[in-house]
Amino acid sequence: MALPRASSNNTLPLILDIDDFKGDFSFDALFGSLVNELLPSFQEEEGSQDGIDGLPNGHVRAPSDVLKTAQGQSTPLFPEVDTLLALFKDSCKELIDLRCQVDARLQNLKEEVAVQDSKHRKTLAQLEKGVDGLFESFARLDTRISSVGQTAAKIGDHLQSADSQRETATQTIELIKYLMEFNSSPGDLMELSSLFSDDSRVAEAASVAQKLRAFAEEDVGRHGINMQSAVGAANASRGLEVAVANLQDYCNELENRLLNRFDSASQKRELSTMAECAKILSQFNRGTSAMQHYVASRPMFIDVEVMNADTKLVLGDLGSQSGTNNIMRGLTTFYKEITETVRKEAATIMAVFPSPNDVMSILVQRVLEQRVAAILEKLLVKPSLGNLPPVEEGGALLYLRNFAVAYEKTKELAKELRTVGCGELDVEGLTESLFLSHKDEYPEYEQASLRQLFDLKKEELLAEVQQQSDSTGTISRSKGAPSPSPQQQISVTIVTEFVRWNEEAITRCTLFSSQPATLASNVNSIFTCLLDQVSKYLIEGLQRAIYSLNEAASLRDRYMIGTSVSRRVAAAAASAAEAAAAAGENSFRSFMIAVQRCASSVAILQQYFSNSIARLLLPVDGAHAASCEEMAATVSSIEGTAQKGLILCIDTVMAEVERLLSSEQKSTDYRTPDDGNAPDHRPTNACTRVVAYLSRVLEVAFTALEGLNKQSFLTELGNRFHKGLLNHWQKFTFSASGGLRLKRDITEYGEFVRSFNAPSIDEKFELLGIMANVFIVAPESLASLFEGTPNIKKDALKFIQLREDFKSAKIASRLGSIMSEA
């Protein structure tokens, strides 16, 4: 917007237009345009003044001191203020006029809008009425169209029904004509229409014949049931019976003719002719005769050479004795040939028959029930449980292995046949039915096989023992000395073999048992056989080792002699006692080895149960717990037998300890003569021999026993050893120096038994060392000894009487009160 410049003397009128306020209007711009017309001259005149700044919108900014100075001067600070004031007044007047013009124009526009809005509302109301009328017209039209359509549909249905009835009537007339031809004399088919003799119209003839037969049979049945009393109906029925008979004969003749044509085409591999015949034959019993005829005519079902080749392939020359691996290879090849044959037949069936799935069902069923079943019958000859074949001929195990191989391979064949195609046939269920008679008695055969293998192993072990006995007896007789019976040691390898038998049986059990409950029951019965076998084998082995311990004990008792014998007899008895001791030590070692192998065998059994058996029993409530109880009972019986033997082992050890103490301990060991020589601080010879013997013989016990068994055995042995020493020392008299040597022996014994890791035994031998002080201290110090260690009072009072100076020192009177309390 351009404004004219205003001078200081006059004011030009300000012209504003409404259009100036259109678009991007800014009041600051308008104000700046008005003011800046006058400000430049003022700014030029006063530009030299300091501290005054001009603003773009006409305002000035000056410091306060400048303003004060300006107020004191006569010249005004803004000389153009009057001009600006006049300009602002003109502008205000123009703006007011413009506002009035705008208000007037707005009022006119409002009136025009109101008029147009009223016209628009009238127009919309008229349109709404027109639209409502249009919708009503469309609704009436739609109703009319619907009514006309329903009428047309009814007319069409009637016309279609009439046409169908007309066509049915026409066909019925033709059928009646054909039926009259068949209603001649029985068996007379010579006067039939050309339709029934023309080979090119066989399909049409078959369709007509089937319709006629169905109509005649229905009529005969209806009259025969509901109108038997009416003579006319009976005559009609008899007439239709003639037609039915003739139709049946014709259908049979036609079906045979088609089957012959089908066979001829099959031999020539004319698939189109075969398909045509099969399509026509599908009208007779849904084509069942053609399907069965085709399947039955396959060479694999009628060719004897094929069947013999199957038997030769699977069984070889030895039949079921050919060996499981050979039979597996034969079955694999045999089933592969069957699959390939069925696959080839499937291609022909798909090209020929209108319902190939039905034909495949018949074919696969025939393959399983005839060809496969024939091989299985020859392969799986079920032996008698009461009279099993010997193991040399395979025993029950050969039957079970062949059974497992046949079952597994036949299941694989079923899967392959399912892949090739077998329609709606339950091929898996049919396969299971082939083995039902074998699966019913399977657990009994598995248990019988395990028992048979166990009995054979026992016979082998007995034969081995007998052979050793004969060999040892010969050597002993050559030396002229008696020899104990040889014993068959327990072998972990044999127990592992038992487990391997059972593991193989469990694998078969898992294969045959699909239901968890059945599987758990069969697994439990098979595992129970293993528990019985391991229990019998280990207990018998322990009992043999116990028998050896008893024999050694008898040998010891046999050579025990009194004291009043000649030196020669005593020497001979000592030599025999040494031999008996050696036999006892050998039997001790043998039993400890047997216990060690028992522990290893039981560990193998428990690991096998944990890894293989438990997971099969856990899905069935109570099965796992029951099997755990059976295994615990088995282990308990084995441990009970081992405990008896361990007690005998302790008896054997203590018997030898007592023999060594009796033979090696001299009466002067604890009564050193007062000859001025230094006392001997070494252990006595008896102590050295006993410790050496125990170290040697218990070495195998430390290795064989573990855990609580080892702790219990050594604790019992330590108690017996402690008691034996007390009884042994009661036989001697002790001097002061002898007491020192006794203490040295006790120290030696204590250091040895410390290897038992039995705190209670260590404590007893420590008390023995303290108790030995009763031989060392002076008589007047004995009372204080009891006061310091009251635990030794009972045994110490017994040993005090063994002091050499017991009577001379009047120890009884010195300890009168203590001994009376004891």
Secondary structure, 3 states (H helix, E strand, C coil): CCCCCCCCCCCCCCCCCHHHHCCCCCHHHHHHHHHHCCHHHHHHHCCCCCCCEECCCCCEECCHHHHHHHHHCCCCCCCCHHHHHHHHHHHHHHHHHHHHHHHHHHHHHHHHHHHHHHHHHHHHHHHHHHHHHHHHHHHHHHHHHHHHHHHHHHHHHHHHHHHHHHHHHHHHHHHHHHHHHHCCCCCCCCCCCHHHCCHHHHHHHHHHHHHHHHHHHHHHHHHHHHCCCCHHHHHHHHHHHHHHHHHHHHHHHHHHHHHHHHHHHHHHCCHHHHHHHHHHHCCCHHHHHHHHHHHHCCHHHHCHHHHHHHHHHHHCCCHHHHCHHHHHHHHHHHHHHHHHHHHHHHHHHHHHCCCHHHHHHHHHHHHHHHHHHHHHHHHCCCCECCECCCHHHCHHHHHHHHHHHHHHHHHHHHHHHHHHCCCCCCHHHHHHHCCHHHHHCHHHHHHHHHHHHHHHHHHHHHHHHHHHHHHHHHHHHHHCCCCCCCCCCCCHHHHHHHHHHHHHHHHHHHHHCCCHHHHHHHHHHHHHHHHHHHHHHHHHHHHHHHHHHHHHHHHHHHCCCCCCCCHHHHHHHHHHHHHHHHHHHHHHHHHHHHHHHHHHHHHHHHHHHHHHHHHHHCCCCCHHHHHHHHHHHHHHHHHHHHHHHHHHHHHHHHHHHHHHHHHHCCCCCCCCCCCCCCCCCCCCHHHHHHHHHHHHHCHHHHHHCCHHHHHHHHHHHHHHHHHHHHHHHCCCCECHHHHHHHHHHHHHHHHHHHHHCCHHHHHHHHHHHHHHHHHCCCHHHHHHHHHHCHHHHHHHHHHHCCECCCCCCCHHHHCHHHHHHC
